Amino acid sequence: MKRTVITLIIILIANVSFAMVKIRDISHVEGIRENQLIGYGLIVGLNGTGDKSGTDFTIQSLVNMMERMGITVNKDDVSVKNVAAVMVTAKLPPYSRAGTMLDVVVSSVGDSKSLEGGTLLMTPLSAANGQVYAVAQGPISVGGMNVSASGAGAVKNHPTVGMIPNGAIVEQEIPFMMDESEIVLTFKQRNLTDLVKAKDAIDKLVGQKVAKITSPSTLEVGVPESERGSFYVYLDTILSTQIEPTNLARVVVDERTGTIVMGADVRLNTVAVSHGNLTISINSTVEVQDPDFLGDGGGETQETQITVQEEDAKLMIVPEGVSISDLVKALNSIGVTPRDLISILQSIKAAGALHGELQVM
């Protein structure tokens, strides 16, 4: 028996010349952010795919809702096969006004098989401070299915999670207080070079020194007196300023899938790489022998043959200062597989010859 393992490798090599990016794409403005909302609700109208009768919190929620509507019911007489308890989540964008529509995500918390065809009843959505900022309700769109018949079934995607586009209405606004004399930009990655580039680009655009680096990830931009009457126009101008981002010397390795992503700025010292593979093949042959005329000698015999083949190790010299593209060509020339390439990169890093961050996922 010979076993073959096929692994997929994806190597992304960035171009030396990078595209310009806007400051808004690599940073965010302090004080302008989204807020998470969450709520607990009920979905009705399911076609027998709701929570089972043993789901007590669904039954209790349904009974409480009926009683608030003036209908008295016995808890033991309630069947919830067409009802499901769900958690409703949404994101409240900054500067949202009362009446703004939000998309909501609905997720089952019981043992419902599918939320397809259901309708979410009015559900208050609150923030971390416990205050209600939006109310959600409406029919659910489910991008999956769960069907079964005669013991056989089929499940596609996740039928217990759905979405309601524009399914929530903002009822209360979250106040945002910004100091219109200063803009604080927090960069998503700690890269001092990008901060210096952003500072120089903003100063050049405004025509005076208004930007100041206050930390390895923070840039403060002053607002001139002449721009404070049109603060948000000035803010948009600052965020639209373009810079050439600095590429990180990083190699990301996913051992589970054999995926390797390499940055173009990774460099090597002079290093020698030796590579060889060991292949073991086990072949079993079963022979059936017919008995002779006396009835003796019949039966089966099994012959096992084991072959061990080792490839000749090849030594490849990688000179100092080569780029990542040269490294890939060199490793490909000695016939490495994705798994072998991962091991070689780890060994080169351990030897101190790989100048860049090696991140193993």
C-alpha positions in Angstrom: 0.0 0.0 0.0 1.5 3.3 -1.0 0.2 6.5 0.5 0.4 9.8 -1.2 -0.3 13.1 0.5 -1.2 16.1 -1.7 -0.9 19.5 -0.1 -1.9 22.9 -1.6 0.5 25.8 -1.2 -0.3 29.4 -1.9 2.6 31.8 -2.0 1.8 35.5 -2.3 4.7 37.7 -3.2 4.1 41.4 -2.9 5.4 43.8 -5.5 8.2 46.1 -4.5 6.2 49.1 -5.7 3.1 49.4 -3.4 -0.1 51.2 -4.2 -1.0 54.3 -2.3 -3.6 53.9 0.5 -5.7 56.5 2.3 -5.1 57.2 5.9 -8.8 56.2 6.6 -8.0 52.6 5.5 -5.1 52.1 8.0 -6.4 54.1 11.0 -9.5 55.1 12.9 -10.5 58.4 14.5 -10.6 58.3 18.3 -14.2 58.8 19.5 -15.8 57.6 16.3 -16.6 54.0 16.6 -19.4 51.4 16.4 -21.3 50.1 19.4 -22.5 46.5 19.8 -26.1 45.8 20.5 -27.7 42.5 21.7 -31.2 41.3 22.6 -33.1 38.1 23.4 -36.2 37.4 21.3 -38.6 34.8 19.9 -39.1 33.6 16.3 -42.5 32.3 15.3 -44.0 30.8 12.2 -41.5 27.9 11.8 -42.7 24.8 10.1 -42.1 22.3 12.9 -38.4 23.2 13.1 -38.6 25.2 16.4 -37.3 24.3 19.8 -38.3 21.0 21.4 -40.8 20.9 24.2 -38.0 20.3 26.7 -36.6 23.8 26.1 -37.9 25.4 29.2 -36.7 29.0 28.6 -38.5 29.1 25.2 -41.7 27.9 26.8 -41.4 30.4 29.6 -40.7 33.3 27.2 -43.7 32.4 25.1 -46.0 32.2 28.1 -44.7 35.5 29.5 -45.3 37.2 26.1 -48.9 35.8 25.9 -49.6 37.0 29.4 -48.4 40.5 28.6 -51.0 40.5 25.8 -53.7 39.6 28.2 -53.9 35.9 27.3 -53.7 33.4 30.2 -52.2 30.0 29.2 -51.1 26.9 31.0 -47.4 26.3 30.6 -47.9 22.5 30.3 -50.2 23.0 27.4 -47.8 25.0 25.3 -46.0 23.4 22.3 -43.1 25.3 20.9 -42.3 23.3 17.7 -43.1 26.4 15.7 -41.3 28.8 18.0 -37.5 29.3 18.6 -35.6 31.4 21.1 -32.9 33.5 19.5 -30.2 36.0 20.3 -30.3 39.1 18.2 -27.2 41.2 17.5 -26.5 44.4 15.6 -23.9 47.1 15.2 -24.9 50.7 15.9 -22.8 53.0 13.7 -21.5 56.3 15.1 -23.7 59.4 14.7 -26.8 57.2 14.1 -30.0 59.2 14.4 -33.4 58.0 15.7 -35.1 56.2 12.8 -31.9 54.9 11.3 -32.3 51.3 10.0 -29.9 48.6 11.0 -29.1 45.1 9.8 -29.5 42.4 12.5 -28.2 38.9 12.8 -30.4 36.2 14.5 -28.9 33.1 16.1 -30.7 30.2 17.7 -30.0 29.5 21.4 -32.1 26.4 21.7 -32.3 23.1 19.7 -34.2 24.5 16.8 -33.3 22.7 13.5 -33.9 25.7 11.2 -35.1 29.3 11.4 -36.2 29.3 7.7 -39.6 31.0 7.2 -39.7 32.5 10.7 -40.5 36.0 11.8 -38.8 37.7 14.7 -41.1 39.4 17.2 -40.3 42.8 18.6 -37.0 42.5 20.4 -35.3 45.4 22.3 -31.6 45.7 21.6 -29.4 47.1 24.4 -25.7 48.1 24.7 -23.2 47.2 27.4 -24.6 49.9 29.7 -28.0 48.1 29.7 -29.9 50.9 27.8 -32.1 50.1 24.9 -31.0 51.8 21.6 -32.9 49.9 18.9 -35.8 47.6 18.4 -35.7 44.7 15.9 -38.6 42.8 14.2 -39.3 41.2 10.8 -39.0 38.1 8.6 -35.7 36.2 8.6 -33.6 35.5 5.6 -31.7 32.2 6.1 -28.9 31.2 3.7 -29.2 27.5 4.5 -31.6 24.5 4.8 -32.3 21.5 6.9 -34.6 18.9 5.4 -35.2 15.3 6.4 -37.5 12.4 5.5 -37.7 8.7 6.4 -34.5 8.9 8.5 -32.5 10.6 5.8 -31.7 14.3 5.8 -29.6 17.1 4.3 -28.1 20.2 5.8 -26.8 23.1 3.8 -24.8 26.0 5.4 -26.1 27.2 8.8 -30.0 27.2 8.9 -29.9 28.2 12.6 -28.5 31.6 11.8 -30.3 34.2 9.8 -30.3 37.9 9.0 -32.9 40.7 8.7 -31.8 43.5 6.4 -32.9 46.8 7.9 -34.6 44.8 10.6 -34.0 47.2 13.5 -34.9 50.8 14.0 -32.7 53.1 16.2 -34.8 54.5 19.0 -32.2 56.4 21.0 -29.0 58.1 19.9 -25.6 57.6 21.5 -24.0 61.0 22.1 -20.6 61.5 20.5 -18.4 64.3 21.9 -15.4 65.3 19.8 -12.9 68.0 20.4 -13.1 70.0 17.1 -9.7 71.6 17.8 -7.8 68.3 17.5 -8.1 65.0 15.6 -6.6 61.8 17.1 -5.8 59.0 14.7 -5.0 55.5 16.0 -3.2 53.3 13.4 -4.3 49.7 13.2 -0.7 48.4 13.1 2.2 49.7 15.1 4.4 50.9 12.4 6.3 54.1 13.2 7.4 54.5 9.6 3.8 54.8 8.5 3.1 57.4 11.2 6.1 59.5 10.0 4.8 59.3 6.4 1.3 60.3 7.4 2.6 63.2 9.5 4.7 64.5 6.6 1.8 64.0 4.1 -0.7 65.9 6.3 1.7 68.8 7.0 2.4 69.1 3.3 -1.3 69.0 2.5 -2.3 71.6 5.1 0.7 73.8 4.5 1.8 74.0 8.1 2.9 71.7 10.8 -0.3 70.5 12.4 0.5 66.7 13.0 2.3 65.4 16.0 3.3 61.7 16.8 2.3 61.1 20.4 2.9 57.3 20.5 4.1 54.5 18.2 0.4 54.1 17.0 -1.1 57.5 17.6 -1.0 60.7 15.5 -2.6 64.0 16.7 -3.7 66.5 14.1 -4.5 70.0 15.0 -7.4 71.9 13.4 -6.5 75.4 12.3 -8.8 78.2 13.2 -9.8 78.7 9.6 -11.0 75.1 9.3 -13.1 74.8 12.5 -16.2 76.2 10.8 -16.1 73.2 8.4 -14.6 70.6 10.8 -16.0 67.5 9.1 -14.8 68.7 5.6 -11.4 69.1 7.1 -11.6 65.7 8.8 -12.5 64.0 5.5 -9.6 65.8 3.8 -7.2 64.4 6.4 -8.6 60.9 6.2 -8.4 61.0 2.4 -4.7 61.8 2.4 -2.7 59.1 0.7 0.6 57.5 1.8 2.7 54.5 0.6 2.4 52.0 3.4 5.5 50.1 4.7 5.6 46.4 3.9 6.3 44.1 6.8 9.0 41.5 6.6 6.8 38.6 7.7 6.3 35.0 6.7 2.9 33.5 7.8 2.7 29.7 7.9 -0.5 27.6 8.4 0.7 24.1 9.1 -2.9 22.7 9.1 -3.5 23.6 5.4 0.1 24.0 4.1 -0.5 27.7 3.2 2.4 30.0 3.2 2.2 33.8 2.7 5.5 35.7 2.4 6.2 39.4 2.3 8.5 40.8 -0.3 10.9 42.5 2.2 12.1 39.2 3.8 15.8 38.8 3.4 18.3 36.0 4.1 21.9 35.7 5.1 24.1 33.1 3.3 22.7 29.7 4.1 23.0 26.2 2.8 19.8 24.0 2.6 19.9 20.3 2.3 16.7 18.4 1.4 15.9 14.7 1.0 12.8 12.5 1.1 12.2 9.0 2.4 9.5 7.0 0.7 8.3 3.7 2.1 6.1 1.4 0.0 4.4 -1.7 1.3 2.9 -4.1 -1.2 0.9 -7.2 -0.2 0.2 -10.0 -2.7 -2.2 -12.9 -1.9 -1.8 -16.1 -4.0 -4.5 -18.9 -4.0 -3.1 -22.4 -4.6 -5.3 -25.2 -5.8 -4.9 -28.6 -4.0 -3.3 -31.5 -5.7 -5.2 -34.7 -6.8 -4.8 -36.0 -3.2 -6.4 -32.9 -1.7 -3.2 -31.6 -0.1 -1.4 -28.3 -0.6 -4.5 -26.0 -1.1 -5.0 -22.6 0.6 -3.8 -19.0 0.5 -0.4 -17.5 0.9 0.4 -13.9 1.4 3.7 -12.3 0.3 4.6 -8.8 1.6 7.3 -6.7 0.0 8.7 -3.6 1.7 10.7 -1.1 -0.4 12.5 1.8 1.2 13.7 4.5 -1.2 15.6 7.7 -0.1 16.2 10.5 -2.5 19.7 11.9 -2.8 20.0 15.0 -0.6 20.7 18.1 -2.5 22.6 21.0 -1.1 21.6 24.5 -2.2 23.6 27.6 -1.3 21.4 30.7 -0.9 23.6 33.8 -1.0 23.2 36.7 1.4 20.6 39.4 0.8 18.4 37.5 -1.7 14.8 38.5 -1.9 11.8 36.2 -1.2 11.3 35.5 -4.9 14.9 34.2 -5.1 14.3 32.1 -2.0 11.2 30.5 -3.6 13.0 29.8 -6.8 15.9 28.2 -4.9 13.7 26.0 -2.8 11.6 25.0 -5.8 14.8 24.0 -7.7 15.5 21.3 -5.0 12.0 19.9 -5.3 10.5 20.7 -1.9 6.9 20.1 -1.0 4.8 22.5 1.0 5.3 20.6 4.2 9.0 20.5 3.6 9.1 24.2 2.8 7.5 24.9 6.2 10.2 22.9 7.9 12.9 24.6 5.9 11.7 28.1 6.8 11.5 27.2 10.5 15.0 25.8 10.4 16.4 28.9 8.5 14.7 31.1 11.1 16.2 29.0 14.0 19.6 29.4 12.4 19.3 33.1 12.4 19.5 33.5 8.7 15.9 34.6 8.1 15.5 38.4 8.6 11.8 38.8 9.2 9.0 37.6 11.5 8.0 34.0 11.1 4.4 33.6 12.3 3.1 30.0 12.6 -0.7 29.7 12.9 
